[in-house]
Amino acid sequence: MNCCALCNEPIDEIDFEVSSVEVINGEYWHADCFAEYFSEVLEKV
């Protein structure tokens, strides 16, 4: 099971389906955790 790099909460398959998870450099991030940690909002292109 994969966990968020910041909060260590498990990431479910549904999280990928609703686009609330990103994989960056092999690490899984909730979009909110990424925005909090890096002060950036991820945008889908």
C-alpha positions, 0 to 999 in steps of 0.5 A, a space after each residue: 500500500 502506498 502512503 502520502 509522503 507528508 502525512 503518511 496516510 494510506 492512499 486508496 485507489 479512489 484517491 487516484 480516480 478523483 485526482 487527489 493524488 500525484 506521484 512526484 519523483 516516485 513519492 505519492 502526495 495528496 494534492 492538499 499535502 503537496 500544496 501545504 508543503 511546497 506552497 504550490 498548487 498542482 495543476 493538471 495539464 
